[in-house]
């Protein structure tokens, strides 16, 4: 491995770890908004309960997206450690550096990601 590539990988690992830490901190700080909503009708009006339930559902969906992103980051860090980083998991071709710069945790090249997106839309 060249010194330049080693430096790039170190920077990439630092970037992924920073994203990981940010997502975990956000998850901890939003924990309260995902807790069960109190349904005591004598204390809270019906519209307030409905609003609280909607906010809870949105917070849970956001937490799920964060969890997925954390798993992607963990997998990218594993691929770096294994020496497999930068290659598409579906076709094995190299992932464009611009794509990796945009989303360093992406596991698929643009072609395979497009196929996957099209498959999910049908």
C-alpha positions in Angstrom: 0.0 0.0 0.0 1.4 3.4 -0.9 1.8 6.1 1.7 -0.7 8.3 0.0 -3.3 5.5 -0.1 -2.6 4.7 3.6 -3.2 8.4 4.5 -6.5 8.4 2.4 -7.7 5.3 4.3 -6.8 6.8 7.6 -8.8 10.0 6.7 -11.7 7.8 5.6 -11.7 5.8 8.8 -11.7 9.0 10.8 -14.6 10.4 8.7 -16.6 7.2 9.2 -15.9 7.1 12.9 -17.0 10.7 13.2 -20.2 9.9 11.4 -20.7 6.9 13.7 -20.2 9.0 16.8 -22.6 11.7 15.6 -25.3 9.2 14.8 -24.9 7.5 18.2 -25.1 10.9 20.0 -28.2 11.8 18.0 -29.7 8.5 19.0 -29.1 9.0 22.7 -30.4 12.6 22.6 -33.6 11.6 20.8 -34.3 8.6 23.1 -37.0 10.5 25.1 -39.1 11.2 21.9 -39.4 7.5 21.2 -40.7 6.6 24.6 -44.4 5.4 24.9 -47.0 8.1 24.7 -49.2 8.6 27.8 -52.8 7.9 26.9 -54.4 9.3 30.0 -57.5 11.1 28.6 -58.0 13.1 31.8 -54.6 14.8 31.5 -54.1 15.2 27.7 -56.6 16.0 25.0 -57.3 13.8 22.1 -55.5 16.0 19.5 -52.5 16.3 21.7 -52.3 12.6 22.1 -52.6 12.1 18.3 -49.8 14.7 17.8 -47.7 12.9 20.4 -48.2 9.6 18.7 -47.3 11.0 15.3 -44.1 12.6 16.7 -43.3 9.3 18.4 -43.7 7.4 15.1 -41.5 9.9 13.3 -38.8 9.7 15.9 -38.9 5.9 15.7 -38.6 6.0 11.9 -35.7 8.4 12.2 -34.0 6.0 14.8 -34.5 3.1 12.3 -32.8 5.1 9.5 -29.9 6.0 11.9 -29.6 2.3 12.8 -29.4 1.3 9.2 -26.7 4.0 8.5 -24.7 2.8 11.5 -24.8 -0.8 10.2 -23.6 0.5 6.8 -20.7 2.4 8.5 -19.8 -0.7 10.5 -19.7 -2.8 7.4 -17.6 -0.2 5.5 -15.1 -0.2 8.4 -15.0 -4.0 8.3 -14.4 -3.8 4.5 -11.5 -1.4 5.1 -10.0 -3.7 7.7 -10.3 -6.7 5.4 -8.8 -4.8 2.4 -12.1 -5.1 0.4 -13.2 -1.5 0.6 -14.1 0.3 -2.6 -15.4 -2.7 -4.4 -19.1 -3.3 -5.2 -20.6 -6.1 -3.1 -22.8 -7.1 -6.0 -20.6 -7.1 -9.0 -17.1 -6.8 -7.6 -16.2 -3.8 -9.7 -14.5 -0.7 -8.2 -16.8 2.0 -6.9 -16.1 5.4 -8.4 -14.1 7.6 -6.0 -16.6 10.4 -6.4 -19.4 8.1 -5.2 -17.3 7.0 -2.2 -16.4 10.6 -1.4 -20.2 11.4 -1.4 -21.1 8.4 0.7 -18.1 6.5 2.1 -20.3 3.7 3.5 -21.9 2.9 0.2 -21.6 -0.8 -0.6 -22.6 -0.7 -4.3 -21.4 0.9 -7.5 -23.8 3.3 -9.2 -24.9 0.6 -11.7 -25.8 -2.0 -9.1 -27.4 0.7 -6.9 -29.6 1.8 -9.9 -30.6 -1.8 -10.5 -31.5 -2.3 -6.8 -33.5 1.0 -6.8 -35.4 -0.1 -9.9 -36.1 -3.6 -8.3 -37.5 -1.9 -5.2 -39.8 0.4 -7.2 -41.5 -2.6 -8.9 
